[in-house]
Amino acid sequence: MFPAPPSDRRKASLQIDFLIVGASVSGLTAAIGLGRAGHRVRLLEKESRVARTGAGIRLAPNVVSSLRRWGLEEEIAQVASPVRGSRFIDMDSGAPFAFIEWADKVVKESGASWYALNYKDLIEILHRNALQAGAEVVTDASVKRVHSPQSGASLLRPSVTLDDGRTFDADVIIGADGPYSTVRGAIEEQPTVPTWSGVLCFSSLVPIEGLKQDPLLRDLSLCTPAFCGTHRGLGGYATRGDKEYSIHLFWEYPIELPDNYDPDFPASDLPPLTAPVTDLVKRLVSVQDKTDIRRWMVWPLVQTWIDESERIALLGEAACPHIPYAFHTASNPIESATVLATLFSYLRSIDQIPQFLRAYEHLRRSRAEEISTGDSQTASLWTLPPGPEKQARDEAMRHTLAQEHATWDDVECEKQWSQISHIWLYDGIDAADEWWLQWGLLREHALLAESPEAAAAAGVRFDGLRIRVDA
Ligand SMILES: Cc1cc2nc3c(=O)[nH]c(=O)nc-3n(C[C@H](O)[C@H](O)[C@H](O)COP(=O)(O)OP(=O)(O)OC[C@H]3O[C@@H](n4cnc5c(N)ncnc54)[C@H](O)[C@@H]3O)c2cc1C
């Protein structure tokens, strides 16, 4: 079922030290790729445990395909549930108004499924594979300050100081420390300051058995409902091989509570319980015990992903913050991590670090921002207030209701594929490989033409029709 991962892991000719701040989705994925390329990777995580808590998280087919190439798909599939589409339901009346499903043919064409996982399971898989790839994870390591190398002092390396005074240095530092990144704070001229949208997101995981025992909820446990109201919504989906159910509730809330991934907000205080919403939503809310909380923040674009010394870079939500619990919160950072790691598998000289970091930002910035903005727009579309826009949305979607349980014809499949192939066909490993073939090798050619001796000393040599780069 799962094609064997390629045995020809490409080792970088020059293997260097990476320090990654943050051991969550983006940091751990980068650690796997960089470790596979032979680099020495140390992750610093401020919490005392990796994967301590979480709710549901989704992976897009294209990142599942990339992770397959690193041999991770089987582990993911074992703890995931496939996601096929959503039934959209009016939150106030309980009436379905749209149905969106990915056709079988389209899923097949993409080469993988959408998967829903328990965040902790995903992190455990990434953590295990990062350790297997040789990475070291230091917990209770909260980074307080980040120091660029002194300009002109090429032998110096960037370093960090922890809250407890310990210091670590490396050839490259990656800030994978989330949306409120300390590393970003150290490299940007103007801080990236978000504003609160007024909406909070409450999330939890519950055993699916509880839903199945409720005659009203049984049907919902088998599909992926999206309840839509005015600046509020509730989405649910199965995870962990359909043993658990993840619930994300978005709600305009009167107080800006702090983000807290520990589920300690009592479900009995959740606002739908006292609001005029459909009984289905009240029942789904009351199967929970406690929820975690994230604020839906509106972030300006991060101005720079790389520091002036070109030895420190941002990754994942540190580079491109996302609305919480959206479709691509995990996939977008994973795409970036696969690009970064693949570029550095071509490293043969320390002088290439700036070029590779610039290539990484060039390859990733616009796509990451496009995906993040797209997720925010989708969420806004499904939570429109009454008015002409909402009316237009509902009218445009009405015909989809008839598609539930329908067979898709080729024309419909092609139409769907043309809408999503741009997102689903992207492979971060291929994107980085293509850059190397188009631009990276060009520089090697130039070096060779300019001075064969200097090129040979740098490890570049002409080998028949191919350029080879040796250590
Ligand atoms: C505990 C936790 C649970 C989550 N649960 C879910 C979920 O259930 N569903 C979902 O869709 N998304 C969840 N997310 C968010 C999701 O991981 C991100 O939206 C996305 O995948 C981007 O990941 P990231 O690695 O860039 O950033 P994040 O996931 O935010 O990870 C940043 C990491 O950096 C660490 N860190 C921060 N500052 C420092 C510092 N100064 N020094 C050292 N380490 C630092 C954090 O502890 C964290 O481990 C969760 C995130 C966390 C941290």
The ligand as a MOL file (V3000), in Angstrom:
LIG
                    3D

  0  0  0     0  0            999 V3000
M  V30 BEGIN CTAB
M  V30 COUNTS 53 58 0 0 0
M  V30 BEGIN ATOM
M  V30 1 C 1.0070 22.6060 22.3570 0
M  V30 2 C 0.4170 22.8690 20.9950 0
M  V30 3 C -0.7630 22.2070 20.6240 0
M  V30 4 C -1.3370 22.4730 19.3800 0
M  V30 5 N -2.4660 21.8110 19.0290 0
M  V30 6 C -3.0020 22.0110 17.8080 0
M  V30 7 C -4.1480 21.2680 17.3990 0
M  V30 8 O -4.6630 20.4520 18.1280 0
M  V30 9 N -4.6580 21.5130 16.1550 0
M  V30 10 C -4.1060 22.4240 15.3100 0
M  V30 11 O -4.6110 22.5940 14.1810 0
M  V30 12 N -3.0120 23.1210 15.6660 0
M  V30 13 C -2.4470 22.9330 16.8930 0
M  V30 14 N -1.3260 23.6310 17.2540 0
M  V30 15 C -0.8150 24.6440 16.3380 0
M  V30 16 C -0.0090 24.0500 15.2100 0
M  V30 17 O 1.0540 23.2790 15.6570 0
M  V30 18 C 0.5060 25.1960 14.3950 0
M  V30 19 O -0.5910 25.9700 13.9700 0
M  V30 20 C 1.2000 24.8580 13.1120 0
M  V30 21 O 1.2910 23.5260 12.8670 0
M  V30 22 C 2.5710 25.5230 13.0180 0
M  V30 23 O 3.4800 24.8810 13.7910 0
M  V30 24 P 4.8200 25.5690 14.2150 0
M  V30 25 O 5.7420 24.4610 14.5470 0
M  V30 26 O 5.2920 26.5810 13.2320 0
M  V30 27 O 4.4160 26.4240 15.5210 0
M  V30 28 P 3.8220 25.9250 16.8890 0
M  V30 29 O 3.0280 24.6980 16.7340 0
M  V30 30 O 3.1740 27.0960 17.5170 0
M  V30 31 O 5.1120 25.5110 17.7340 0
M  V30 32 C 6.0380 26.4020 18.2880 0
M  V30 33 C 6.9050 25.6300 19.2800 0
M  V30 34 O 7.9310 26.4970 19.7600 0
M  V30 35 C 7.9960 26.4220 21.1710 0
M  V30 36 N 8.5140 27.7090 21.6280 0
M  V30 37 C 7.8850 28.9200 21.5750 0
M  V30 38 N 8.6800 29.8800 22.0570 0
M  V30 39 C 9.8430 29.2730 22.4180 0
M  V30 40 C 11.0680 29.7480 22.9840 0
M  V30 41 N 11.2430 31.0440 23.2920 0
M  V30 42 N 12.0500 28.8610 23.2340 0
M  V30 43 C 11.8980 27.5390 22.9360 0
M  V30 44 N 10.7550 27.0370 22.4200 0
M  V30 45 C 9.7520 27.8920 22.1460 0
M  V30 46 C 6.5470 26.1330 21.5810 0
M  V30 47 O 6.4700 25.5760 22.8850 0
M  V30 48 C 6.1100 25.1680 20.4970 0
M  V30 49 O 6.4560 23.8470 20.7960 0
M  V30 50 C -0.7190 23.3960 18.4900 0
M  V30 51 C 0.4630 24.0320 18.8640 0
M  V30 52 C 1.0370 23.7800 20.0920 0
M  V30 53 C 2.3220 24.4790 20.4770 0
M  V30 END ATOM
M  V30 BEGIN BOND
M  V30 1 1 1 2
M  V30 2 1 2 3
M  V30 3 2 2 52
M  V30 4 2 3 4
M  V30 5 1 4 5
M  V30 6 1 4 50
M  V30 7 2 5 6
M  V30 8 1 6 7
M  V30 9 1 6 13
M  V30 10 2 7 8
M  V30 11 1 7 9
M  V30 12 1 9 10
M  V30 13 2 10 11
M  V30 14 1 10 12
M  V30 15 2 12 13
M  V30 16 1 13 14
M  V30 17 1 14 15
M  V30 18 1 14 50
M  V30 19 1 15 16
M  V30 20 1 16 17
M  V30 21 1 16 18
M  V30 22 1 18 19
M  V30 23 1 18 20
M  V30 24 1 20 21
M  V30 25 1 20 22
M  V30 26 1 22 23
M  V30 27 1 23 24
M  V30 28 2 24 25
M  V30 29 1 24 26
M  V30 30 1 24 27
M  V30 31 1 27 28
M  V30 32 2 28 29
M  V30 33 1 28 30
M  V30 34 1 28 31
M  V30 35 1 31 32
M  V30 36 1 32 33
M  V30 37 1 33 34
M  V30 38 1 33 48
M  V30 39 1 34 35
M  V30 40 1 35 36
M  V30 41 1 35 46
M  V30 42 1 36 37
M  V30 43 1 36 45
M  V30 44 2 37 38
M  V30 45 1 38 39
M  V30 46 1 39 40
M  V30 47 2 39 45
M  V30 48 1 40 41
M  V30 49 2 40 42
M  V30 50 1 42 43
M  V30 51 2 43 44
M  V30 52 1 44 45
M  V30 53 1 46 47
M  V30 54 1 46 48
M  V30 55 1 48 49
M  V30 56 2 50 51
M  V30 57 1 51 52
M  V30 58 1 52 53
M  V30 END BOND
M  V30 END CTAB
M  END
